[in-house]
Amino acid sequence: MGIPIDSILNTVKLGASVRGEADVSVRVAVFVDATATPFLIDAIREAFVPQTTSALVRVERLGEAPASAKDDTDVSIVLSCGSVRLQEHVQELVVCGAPVVVLSESSVEVPFIRHDTRMLGLIAATDKTYLLDTLARWILERTEKQSAFAANFPFMRIAAANRVIASASLGNLATGALFFMPGADFPVMTVAQMGMMLQLAAIFGKPMRFERAYDAAGILMAALAMRAGTRVLVRQAGHASFLVKAMVGGLGTYGIGRALCILYERDVDYSRLNDAVSGAVGRMKGLVVARQDPVRA
């Protein structure tokens, strides 16, 4: 069973919308308390370097004046290891409307934050990897600009990609379990995988160029292989065939997502492949012209 034209068009539209989501403005406010350690300052300074002109990071010091974040702020980050006015400053920032997270080396230094909420949280760490991984997940759970944040701040890309892969995998797992007609789930799953590819490309800052056609071709070949393997397994599974289809759909999509992440992280150079494709197209055009005009050939 083929992939319907309307599904392809919807995937193209999704690509345009994903690209637009990755380009939306992102505003991060960083407030540095006098007690912030060099570890916290250096970790955030290195992590929050925008990769595009659509992102802006504002840095201010917390002092005697009331703390305030601009109206367009998406998230406020406070660096502090505890101070007399810290709680007061945090309350002032929460009132501004954007989610606020305090970064510290120990939770003991920020005793007034006991539980994370939608608008306020605490991350205490002395390990940079743990600090940034936790911060990435905290921000992505509280914003609708996941693609834009990940495209601008690379330390968020793995966390954002995991969310996309998990969503697509669970969706295709359900599709495999619920579609009872043999082959009917193939176009639905493939389109979902194409959508996942477009989202991951945006997260890793990969533009919508001809190279994405290679990625799409790889996904289509993997989907065909999964379909062929599923048919063989379903014949042997009997009444449990829906479980086989569900597992293949979910795990297969997860595997494709992980492979795409590795591909995008390594920033593979497609120039040689592009040259080979261009050469092949040129030779085909030459053959067509030669057949149409044998005298000139």
N, C-alpha and C positions, 0 to 999 in steps of 0.2 A: 504494500500500500504506500503510495507516494505522499509527499508533504503538500498539503493544499496551498494554492497561490495566496489565499487570504492570510494564511498563517505566516508565510514568508514576508508579506507586506507588513503584517503586525510586528514581526521581528525587526524589520528595517525601521519602523516607527519607534520601536523600543530603543534601538541604537541611538536614534536622534535625541530621544528624551533622556537617555542615560548620559549622553555627552553634555546635554544641557544641565543636568543635575551636577555633573562634575565641575562645571564652570561657574556655578553660583558663588556669590561672595561668602567668605568665611571671616569672621571677626573673633579673635581670641584676646582676652584681657589678662595680663599676668601682673599680679601684685606681689611685690617682694617686701617681706617684713625684715626688720633689722636683725632678727634672730635666724634668718634663713642661712643654712650652711652652704659652703662652696659646692658640695655634692649636689644639692637640690638645684642651685642656680645653674651650674654647668650642664646638668642633665636636661633641664628645660630649655636652656639657650641652644643646645645642639639639636634638640628634637624639633623645636618650633621655628624652623627656617622654611618659609613658604616656597613652594616649587613653581607657583604661577602668580600672576599679578592680581588674581581674584581674592587672594588671602591677605590679611593684615593682622599683625600681632602688636598689640599695644602693651608697653611695659611701664608700670608706675611703682613708686615706693609707698609703702604704708607709713604714715607719720601721725602727726597730731590732727591733721584735717580729716574730715569724714571721707570715707571711701565711697567712690561712685564709679559705675560702669556706664558707658554710652548705651543708648537705646538699641543700637544695632549689634550689640555684643551677643555672640552665640554661647560662649562659656567663659566663666571667670575662674582663674587658677590662682590660688594664694599659696605662696611659699613661706612657711613659718615653722619654727620649732618652739612656739609658745611665747606669748607676750601679754602684757597687762591688758592691752586694748584689742587683742585679736578677736575675741568673741564679738565685741561691738562692731569692729570693721566687717566681720563676716556677715553679721545681721544686716548691715547697711548695704552690702553687695547683693544679698538675697532679695532685698526689697526692690532692687533695680530690675529684676525679672529674668535674668539669665541663670542657668544652673551654676552653682559655685562648688568647687572642690578644693580642699586644703591639702597640700602636700607637706608631709613632715617626716622626720626620721623615726618618731615614736608616737604611738597613740596617746601615751601618758601626757605628752606635751599639749594635746588638744582634747581635754577631757569633756568639753561641752558637746562634742559630736560623738554620739554613741552608736547611731545607726544611720546607714545611708538612706536618703530619701530621693525623690525625683529632683529636688532643687538643691540639695546639700549633701556633700559626702566628704570622707576623709580617706586618704591613702597614705599609710605610714610604711616606709621602706628605706633600707640602706643599700639595696641592690638595684642598680640602674635598670637592668632588664626587667625585673619584677615591677619596678615603679612604672616604667613606660608601658608595659603590657597591660597592667591594671588600669592605668590612666586612659589608654586607648579604648578599652572596653567600656569604661565608665562614661566617656564622652559619647561614644557611638550609641550607647543605650539611651541617650538623652537628647539626641538631635535627629532631625530628618535630613541632614546634609551629610550622610555617611560617605558618599562617593566624593564629595568636594573635600571633606576633611582628609580622607585617605589619599586623594590625589595630591594634596598640598603637603601633607606631613607623612613621610614614608614609614615612620614607626607605627602608624595606624593601619597600614595596608594589610598585614596578616590578619589582624582582628576583623577588619571589614570584609576581607575575602572569606574568612571562615563563616561569617554570617550569611553571605551570599550562597556559598557552597552548601551549607546546612539547609537553607531554605529550598534550594533547587532539588537537593537529594531527597528531602522529605516529601516534596511535591511529586517527584517521579516515583517514589516508593508507593505513595497513595494511588497514583495513576496506574501503576502495574497491578495493584491489588484490585482496583475497582473496574478496570476494563476487561470484560469477559470475551469480547470478540477477538480472535487471534489477529494480531497485526494492527488493531485499531489504536493501540496505545503508542505505536511507533512515532507517528507524526507529532503527537502531543509531547512526548518525552524529548524528541529531537529539538523542537522549537524551544522548549524550556532550557535545554542545554545551550542552545544558541544565545538565548537571553542571558544565561549565566556568563557565557563568554564575553558578551558586550559589557556587562557590569564589571567583570574582573578587569577587562582592558581599561575601563575608565578609572578604576581604583588604582591600577598600577601606572596610570599616566600614559597609556598607549593610545595614540590618536586613531581615528577612524580612517585608516589608509588601506591600500590594496592588500597589505600583509594580513589583515584580518580574514581575507578570503582563504588563506592557507589554514588559519586556525579553524575556520568553518568547515573546510574540506576534511581536516583531521577529525573533527567531531562527527561529521557525517559517516566517515569510514568506521569510526569506533561504534557509532550507533548501529550501523549495519551488522558489524561483527557481534554486538550484543544481541541483536534481534535473531541472528542465525543461531547463536549459542542458546538463547532462550527457547527457541522452538525445539531443539534437541532435548533440553532438560524437561520441558513441559510434557513431552510425550511419555517420559518416564515417571513423572511426579504424580500423575493421576489427579485425584481430587485436591491435592496440595499445589496444583499448578499456579494458583494465584499467589501463593507464597514465593514461589520461584520467580515469577515475574516481578513481584514487589522487591525482592532482594536484588535482582539483577538491575532493575531500574534505579533503586536507591544507591547501591554500592557502585554501579557503573557510572552514575552521574557524579558521585563523590570522587571517584578515581579521575574522571575527566577534569573536574575542577582543580584537583591537586596538581595534575599535570600542567594545566594552564598556568597555575601560580608559579610553578618552577620555571616554565618557559618565560613568563613575563619578568620574574625576578632576575633571571640571567641576561635579559635584554639581548636576545638572539639577533644577530645581524642577518637580514634577509637580502642583502645586496646581491650576493652570488645567485641566489634562487631567482631574484627578480631579473637578473641578466639572462639567466637560462630561459625563463619564461618569455622574455622579450625576444630572444633569439629564435625560439621555437615559433612564436607568433609571426615573426618576420619571414621565416622560411615557409610557413603555411600560406602567407599572403603571396609570396613569390610563386608558389605552386599554382595557386588559384589564378594569378595573372597569366602564367604560362599556358594554362589550359584554355583560358578565355581568348588569348591572342597567340596562337602557336607560331605565326609568322614572325612576330617580334621576338619570341623566345628563341 
